[in-house]
Amino acid sequence: MSITAKRESKKPIKQIVPIAHLVPGERRLERESVDEAKRSLESGVGEPPNVLLIGDNYYVSDGNHRVMAAKELGRDSIECRVKEHKPKPNVADYDADDCAEAIKLGLLGFNNIPIGSKEEKVTQYDEDEELL
């Protein structure tokens, strides 16, 4: 396989993914950003979320607010840029760990995610950091 072919195989592939199989990469979302994403989706503009295929689930690395917007608009699926998760050997796999934790917390399918103001999000993250 040539170097060019290897690079091409790492490119994300656009595909329709059921929201029920998406795992959020964020634990809290901002209402203003979700509402803005709704307007974009309704007008047909905006980029698809970037996701990593980890096992049978799709971990959202970028585009969490867009996914929540689609869910709130009553959509069952959303077009995503999907990239296969290929962890490096002997390196911590934070994406897989975060994906597994989110599933344990019941967040699969973008369920149970708090949505509030930016200030509430920052405050909660600060409180979470203090617990560590």
C-alpha positions as CSV (number, residue, x, y, z in Angstrom):
1,M,0.0,0.0,0.0
2,S,1.4,3.4,-0.9
3,I,1.8,6.3,1.5
4,T,-1.0,8.1,-0.4
5,A,-3.4,5.1,0.1
6,K,-2.6,5.0,3.8
7,R,-3.5,8.7,4.2
8,E,-6.7,8.2,2.3
9,S,-7.8,5.4,4.5
10,K,-7.5,7.6,7.6
11,K,-9.9,10.2,6.1
12,P,-13.3,10.5,7.9
13,I,-16.2,9.0,6.0
14,K,-19.6,10.9,5.9
15,Q,-22.4,8.6,7.0
16,I,-25.8,8.9,8.7
17,V,-25.5,7.8,12.4
18,P,-28.4,7.1,14.7
19,I,-28.4,9.5,17.6
20,A,-29.0,6.5,19.9
21,H,-25.5,5.3,19.1
22,L,-23.7,8.6,19.7
23,V,-21.8,9.2,22.9
24,P,-21.2,12.9,23.9
25,G,-17.6,14.1,24.4
26,E,-18.9,16.9,26.7
27,R,-20.8,16.4,30.0
28,R,-22.6,19.8,29.9
29,L,-23.9,21.8,26.9
30,E,-24.7,25.5,26.5
31,R,-28.3,26.4,25.6
32,E,-27.2,29.3,23.4
33,S,-25.0,27.0,21.3
34,V,-27.6,24.3,21.0
35,D,-30.2,26.9,19.9
36,E,-27.7,28.4,17.3
37,A,-27.0,24.8,16.0
38,K,-30.8,24.3,15.7
39,R,-31.0,27.4,13.5
40,S,-28.1,26.1,11.3
41,L,-29.7,22.7,10.9
42,E,-33.1,24.1,10.0
43,S,-31.5,26.3,7.3
44,G,-29.3,23.4,6.0
45,V,-25.9,25.0,6.8
46,G,-23.1,23.8,9.0
47,E,-20.6,21.0,9.2
48,P,-21.4,17.5,10.3
49,P,-20.1,16.5,13.7
50,N,-16.8,14.6,13.9
51,V,-17.0,11.2,15.6
52,L,-14.7,8.3,16.4
53,L,-16.0,4.8,16.0
54,I,-15.1,3.1,19.3
55,G,-16.5,-0.5,19.4
56,D,-20.2,-0.2,18.5
57,N,-20.6,3.4,19.6
58,Y,-19.7,6.7,18.0
59,Y,-17.8,9.2,20.3
60,V,-18.5,12.8,19.4
61,S,-15.1,14.6,19.3
62,D,-16.5,17.8,17.8
63,G,-20.1,18.8,17.3
64,N,-21.8,17.9,20.6
65,H,-24.1,20.9,20.4
66,R,-25.1,20.0,16.8
67,V,-26.1,16.5,17.8
68,M,-28.2,17.8,20.7
69,A,-29.8,20.3,18.4
70,A,-30.7,17.5,16.0
71,K,-32.2,15.5,18.9
72,E,-34.2,18.4,20.1
73,L,-35.5,18.9,16.6
74,G,-36.9,15.4,16.8
75,R,-34.4,13.8,14.4
76,D,-33.4,10.1,14.9
77,S,-30.1,10.4,13.1
78,I,-27.5,12.9,11.9
79,E,-24.9,12.9,9.2
80,C,-21.4,12.7,10.8
81,R,-17.8,12.5,9.7
82,V,-16.8,9.1,11.0
83,K,-13.2,8.1,11.7
84,E,-12.2,4.7,13.0
85,H,-10.6,4.9,16.4
86,K,-7.1,3.6,16.3
87,P,-5.3,4.1,19.6
88,K,-1.6,4.3,19.7
89,P,0.2,1.5,21.5
90,N,1.6,2.3,25.0
91,V,-0.2,5.6,25.1
92,A,-3.2,6.5,27.3
93,D,-6.5,6.2,25.4
94,Y,-8.4,9.1,26.8
95,D,-11.1,8.9,24.0
96,A,-12.0,5.3,24.8
97,D,-11.9,6.0,28.5
98,D,-14.1,9.0,28.2
99,C,-16.5,7.2,25.9
100,A,-16.8,4.3,28.4
101,E,-17.4,6.7,31.3
102,A,-20.1,8.6,29.4
103,I,-21.9,5.3,28.7
104,K,-21.7,4.3,32.4
105,L,-23.2,7.7,33.3
106,G,-26.2,7.0,31.1
107,L,-25.3,9.6,28.4
108,L,-25.5,7.3,25.4
109,G,-27.8,8.8,22.8
110,F,-27.3,12.2,24.3
111,N,-29.6,11.4,27.3
112,N,-29.4,13.1,30.7
113,I,-27.0,15.9,29.5
114,P,-27.5,19.1,31.4
115,I,-28.0,22.2,29.2
116,G,-27.6,25.6,30.7
117,S,-25.7,28.9,30.4
118,K,-22.0,29.2,29.7
119,E,-21.5,30.4,33.3
120,E,-23.3,27.3,34.7
121,K,-21.1,25.1,32.5
122,V,-17.9,26.8,33.7
123,T,-18.9,26.7,37.3
124,Q,-19.7,23.0,37.1
125,Y,-16.4,22.2,35.4
126,D,-14.6,24.2,38.1
127,E,-16.4,22.2,40.8
128,D,-15.6,18.9,39.1
129,E,-11.9,19.9,39.0
130,E,-11.9,20.5,42.7
131,L,-13.1,17.0,43.3
132,L,-10.1,15.5,41.5
